[in-house]
Structures are given as structure tokens and as C-alpha cells.
Amino acid sequence: IYGKTLFCTDKNGFRNNCEKSDEKNFDYLLIGNIFTEGVNLNYEQTIAGIIEDSNKNLSFANLGNRSLSIYGIEKKITNIINSNYVNFNEVIILIGPRFFQKNNKDKKIDKSISKFSIKKSIMNNFYLFNNLYHWFLYKTNKTKIWAYSKNNHYTKKITINKDFINTLNSIYKLIKKNGKTLSIVMYPYPYHFLYKNYDTQFIKSIKNFCDLKCDSFINTYDIFHSKMKNKNSWQFIDEVYLPYSVHFNKNGNKIIADSVTKFLK
């Protein structure tokens, strides 16, 4: 939808700046889902790429993967530690609203599409129809776009279940047992700039977890809101998110990266 993106990985399978590397020693492992991986952006525009550029005396690994949940993160970190895959000092987990939603069961997809069906025509011209559809909604009613909808299922009624906190505890105990430290970064969706009085309990719950167990807790909700002062919500969303998307552009990533940099040692 946003054009082609050059995507490279090092010999560890971590996304990097396309320079050949078999580095096995890192100061920080950055891990999360598609936001950490850096969707539709070249590496130097991602959170990891910007942090690296601002902290050349430190080494970072981008373990972001678009489908990772908190349970996938636990599994990945466990595997890295148990197999002694790479050496590191600290894990920084980046958490957004999607992490708190349980995955739905896989749905069967009906692939029997007529040669001349409307659906097939749309799929064959997805880029054109998708942009036309979003452009139309943006001009008529922006809040009907999924990324900006009040009914966005990743932001509606965010709750943290016991399994989530238990998994965070397991990650913390494993990291501490091996002499490493843990930090957590939380980031918002457009929803959190468009609608007032959103529930913040999920943020408080993670902060409470971090008070005794994290090296740093970085709440970028407050940081983003401070930068939105005296700005129209839609104007600010255009400045920090990709068009029609909940994913950050390079400006949004820079706000997060700069926030993390302040806590690095």
C-alpha cells in the first residue's frame, strides 16, 4: 500500500541496516511486534534504526516481528538465553494496544472466486481500490476508517488478564536469573488522541509491574500528548502516523526512539 520497502536481516535473523554482520554481542535487545520491526519504512526510519544512529557507542538488535505477542516474546527470549544464541545486557519490550487482545481462532478462507467476480477485480487492483476507499472515507467521515474508529477492536475495552502479567513475570524472572535487566516502552494508537477520557488502567497496570521489576518504564502516551499541545488532533496524527494507519511514520518513531535514548546508560 505504501510502496516497496528494503528489508534486510543479519546472520542472526534480526532486521538491520543491510550491512553484513555476524555480531553476537549486544547491549540491548529491542523486541515487539510490527511496530518494532518497522512496517513500511526503511531501517534508518524505524525505532531501532533511529536509536542506533543516536547512540553509536552502544549496540542494538532489532528482534521485532510483525506477528509477535507477549507469549511469542517470552518464547523468543527463552530460546535466546537457553541456546546462548547472542549475548546481551538488557531487553527492551515495546508494548502497544494490540498486545492486550487475544488472538481469534483462524478463519477458513473461501478461495473459490469466480474469474469475473467483483471481489477478484478488487483484489487484483488492491492498491488502487484501497487508496480510493480510504481517500473517500477521509473526505467524508474520517472516523469510519478502522485506524481512527472509536470501535477499533484493539483500543476498545483494553484489559490485562492474569496470563499477560504472569508471562511478563516469567520473562522478568528468566532475565534476572541470567543477570540481565528489563525495560518496557508503551506507545499509543491514533484513538488515544481523538477520544478523550480513554481508559488508562492498562498503562497503570504495566507501570505497577515495572515499579519493582524494570530498569525503566517509558510511557510515551504522555510524551506524545505533550507534543500535541496547541495542535489539532488530525494534524498531529498526520504528522506521526502513516496515512490511514495505526503504525508510526519516521516522525512518530523518532519520538519513541528519543524517549528511549534518555533512559539508556
C-alpha positions as CSV (number, residue, x, y, z in Angstrom):
1,I,0.0,0.0,0.0
2,Y,2.8,2.4,0.8
3,G,5.2,1.2,-1.9
4,K,8.2,-1.1,-1.6
5,T,10.5,-1.3,1.4
6,L,14.0,-2.7,1.5
7,F,14.1,-5.3,4.3
8,C,17.4,-6.9,5.3
9,T,18.4,-9.1,8.2
10,D,21.8,-10.0,9.7
11,K,23.0,-13.6,10.2
12,N,21.0,-13.8,13.5
13,G,17.8,-13.1,11.6
14,F,17.4,-9.7,13.2
15,R,16.4,-6.8,11.0
16,N,19.3,-4.4,10.3
17,N,20.6,-1.6,8.0
18,C,21.6,-4.1,5.2
19,E,25.2,-4.2,6.3
20,K,26.7,-7.7,6.6
21,S,27.1,-8.6,10.2
22,D,27.7,-11.7,12.3
23,E,27.7,-9.7,15.6
24,K,26.7,-11.8,18.6
25,N,27.2,-9.2,21.4
26,F,24.6,-6.5,22.0
27,D,23.9,-4.0,24.8
28,Y,20.2,-4.0,24.1
29,L,17.6,-6.3,22.5
30,L,14.6,-4.4,21.2
31,I,11.6,-6.7,20.9
32,G,8.0,-6.2,20.0
33,N,5.6,-6.7,17.1
34,I,5.2,-4.9,13.7
35,F,5.8,-1.5,15.4
36,T,9.3,-2.6,16.5
37,E,10.1,-4.3,13.2
38,G,9.2,-1.1,11.4
39,V,6.4,-1.5,9.0
40,N,6.6,0.1,5.5
41,L,9.8,2.0,6.5
42,N,13.4,1.7,5.7
43,Y,15.6,0.6,8.6
44,E,17.0,4.1,9.3
45,Q,13.4,5.4,9.9
46,T,12.5,2.7,12.4
47,I,12.7,3.0,16.2
48,A,15.8,0.7,16.3
49,G,17.5,2.5,13.4
50,I,17.0,5.9,15.0
51,I,18.2,4.7,18.4
52,E,21.3,3.2,16.8
53,D,22.1,6.4,15.0
54,S,21.8,8.4,18.2
55,N,23.8,6.0,20.3
56,K,26.8,4.9,18.3
57,N,28.7,3.8,21.4
58,L,26.0,1.1,22.1
59,S,24.9,-1.9,20.2
60,F,21.3,-2.8,19.5
61,A,19.4,-5.8,18.0
62,N,16.0,-5.4,16.4
63,L,14.1,-8.6,17.3
64,G,10.7,-7.0,16.2
65,N,8.4,-9.4,14.3
66,R,5.1,-8.4,13.0
67,S,3.2,-11.3,14.5
68,L,4.8,-11.4,18.0
69,S,2.5,-11.5,21.0
70,I,3.7,-11.3,24.6
71,Y,3.7,-15.1,24.6
72,G,5.8,-15.2,21.5
73,I,8.2,-12.7,23.1
74,E,8.6,-15.0,26.1
75,K,9.4,-17.9,23.8
76,K,11.9,-16.0,21.8
77,I,13.8,-14.6,24.8
78,T,13.8,-18.0,26.4
79,N,15.2,-19.6,23.3
80,I,17.9,-16.9,23.0
81,I,19.0,-17.4,26.6
82,N,18.8,-21.2,26.8
83,S,20.7,-21.6,23.5
84,N,23.2,-18.8,24.3
85,Y,22.3,-17.5,20.8
86,V,23.5,-14.0,21.4
87,N,24.9,-12.1,24.4
88,F,23.1,-9.0,25.7
89,N,22.7,-6.8,28.8
90,E,19.1,-5.7,28.7
91,V,15.8,-6.4,27.0
92,I,13.5,-3.6,26.0
93,I,9.9,-4.7,25.2
94,L,7.8,-2.3,23.2
95,I,4.1,-2.8,24.0
96,G,1.1,-1.3,22.2
97,P,-2.7,-1.8,22.5
98,R,-2.7,-4.9,20.2
99,F,-0.7,-6.9,22.8
100,F,-3.7,-7.0,25.1
101,Q,-6.1,-8.6,22.7
102,K,-6.4,-12.4,22.5
103,N,-5.9,-13.9,19.0
104,N,-9.1,-15.1,17.4
105,K,-9.2,-18.7,16.0
106,D,-8.1,-19.0,12.4
107,K,-10.9,-18.5,10.0
108,K,-11.3,-20.6,6.9
109,I,-10.9,-18.5,3.7
110,D,-13.1,-19.4,0.7
111,K,-10.7,-19.2,-2.3
112,S,-13.3,-20.2,-4.8
113,I,-13.6,-16.9,-6.6
114,S,-15.2,-16.5,-10.0
115,K,-12.9,-15.4,-12.8
116,F,-15.1,-12.3,-13.3
117,S,-16.2,-11.6,-9.7
118,I,-16.2,-8.1,-8.2
119,K,-14.1,-9.5,-5.3
120,K,-11.4,-10.7,-7.7
121,S,-11.3,-7.4,-9.5
122,I,-10.8,-5.6,-6.2
123,M,-8.1,-8.0,-5.1
124,N,-6.3,-7.7,-8.5
125,N,-6.3,-3.9,-8.1
126,F,-6.0,-3.7,-4.4
127,Y,-3.6,-0.7,-4.2
128,L,-6.0,1.4,-6.3
129,F,-9.2,0.4,-4.6
130,N,-7.7,0.6,-1.1
131,N,-6.4,4.1,-1.6
132,L,-9.6,5.2,-3.3
133,Y,-11.7,3.8,-0.5
134,H,-9.6,5.4,2.3
135,W,-9.5,8.7,0.4
136,F,-13.3,8.7,0.1
137,L,-13.8,8.0,3.8
138,Y,-11.1,10.5,4.8
139,K,-13.0,13.2,2.9
140,T,-16.5,12.2,4.1
141,N,-16.1,10.7,7.6
142,K,-12.5,10.0,8.9
143,T,-13.8,8.1,11.9
144,K,-15.1,5.4,9.6
145,I,-11.6,4.4,8.8
146,W,-10.5,1.4,11.0
147,A,-7.4,3.1,12.2
148,Y,-9.4,6.1,13.6
149,S,-12.6,4.4,14.6
150,K,-13.9,4.6,18.1
151,N,-14.8,0.9,17.7
152,N,-11.2,-0.2,16.8
153,H,-11.1,-3.6,18.5
154,Y,-7.5,-3.1,19.7
155,T,-8.4,0.0,21.7
156,K,-11.9,-0.7,22.8
157,K,-12.1,-2.0,26.4
158,I,-8.4,-2.8,26.9
159,T,-8.0,-5.2,29.8
160,I,-5.0,-7.0,31.1
161,N,-5.6,-10.7,32.1
162,K,-3.6,-12.7,34.6
163,D,-1.9,-14.7,31.8
164,F,-0.4,-11.5,30.4
165,I,1.1,-10.4,33.8
166,N,2.2,-14.0,34.5
167,T,4.0,-14.1,31.2
168,L,5.7,-10.7,32.0
169,N,6.7,-12.2,35.3
170,S,8.2,-15.2,33.7
171,I,10.2,-13.0,31.3
172,Y,11.4,-10.9,34.2
173,K,12.5,-13.9,36.3
174,L,14.3,-15.5,33.4
175,I,16.1,-12.3,32.6
176,K,17.0,-11.6,36.2
177,K,18.2,-15.1,36.8
178,N,20.7,-14.6,34.0
179,G,22.0,-11.3,35.3
180,K,20.1,-9.2,32.7
181,T,17.7,-6.3,33.1
182,L,14.3,-5.5,31.6
183,S,12.7,-2.2,30.4
184,I,9.2,-1.6,28.9
185,V,8.0,1.0,26.5
186,M,4.3,1.7,25.9
187,Y,3.0,3.6,22.8
188,P,-0.4,4.9,21.7
189,Y,-2.7,4.5,18.7
190,P,-4.5,7.4,16.9
191,Y,-7.5,6.5,19.0
192,H,-5.8,8.0,22.1
193,F,-5.5,11.4,20.5
194,L,-9.0,11.5,19.0
195,Y,-11.1,10.4,22.0
196,K,-10.9,11.9,25.5
197,N,-11.2,10.0,28.8
198,Y,-9.9,6.7,27.4
199,D,-9.2,4.0,30.0
200,T,-5.6,4.3,31.3
201,Q,-5.8,1.4,33.7
202,F,-3.8,-0.9,31.4
203,I,-1.0,1.6,31.4
204,K,-1.1,1.8,35.2
205,S,-1.0,-2.0,35.5
206,I,2.2,-2.2,33.4
207,K,3.7,0.7,35.4
208,N,2.9,-1.1,38.7
209,F,4.6,-4.2,37.4
210,C,7.6,-2.2,36.4
211,D,8.0,-0.2,39.6
212,L,9.9,-3.0,41.2
213,K,11.0,-5.1,38.3
214,C,12.0,-2.9,35.4
215,D,15.2,-0.9,34.9
216,S,13.0,1.7,33.1
217,F,9.3,2.2,32.3
218,I,8.8,4.6,29.4
219,N,5.2,5.8,28.9
220,T,5.2,7.6,25.6
221,Y,1.5,8.3,25.8
222,D,2.3,11.3,28.0
223,I,5.2,12.3,25.7
224,F,3.1,12.2,22.6
225,H,0.3,14.2,24.3
226,S,2.9,16.8,25.4
227,K,3.9,17.3,21.8
228,M,0.3,17.6,20.6
229,K,-0.3,20.7,22.7
230,N,-1.9,23.6,20.7
231,K,-2.3,21.2,17.7
232,N,-5.4,19.8,16.0
233,S,-5.7,16.1,16.7
234,W,-5.9,15.2,13.0
235,Q,-3.0,17.4,12.2
236,F,-0.9,15.7,14.8
237,I,-2.0,12.2,13.6
238,D,-0.9,13.1,10.1
239,E,2.5,14.2,11.5
240,V,3.3,11.0,13.4
241,Y,1.4,8.1,11.7
242,L,1.4,6.6,8.3
243,P,-1.7,7.6,6.3
244,Y,-4.9,5.7,7.3
245,S,-2.8,3.5,9.7
246,V,-2.1,2.9,13.3
247,H,1.6,2.5,12.5
248,F,4.1,5.3,13.1
249,N,5.9,7.1,10.3
250,K,9.5,8.2,10.8
251,N,8.5,11.2,12.9
252,G,6.4,9.0,15.3
253,N,9.3,6.5,15.6
254,K,11.7,9.3,16.4
255,I,9.6,10.5,19.3
256,I,9.7,6.9,20.7
257,A,13.4,6.5,19.9
258,D,14.3,9.8,21.6
259,S,12.3,8.8,24.6
260,V,14.2,5.6,24.9
261,T,17.6,7.2,24.4
262,K,17.0,9.4,27.5
263,F,16.9,6.2,29.6
264,L,19.9,4.4,28.1
265,K,23.1,4.1,30.2
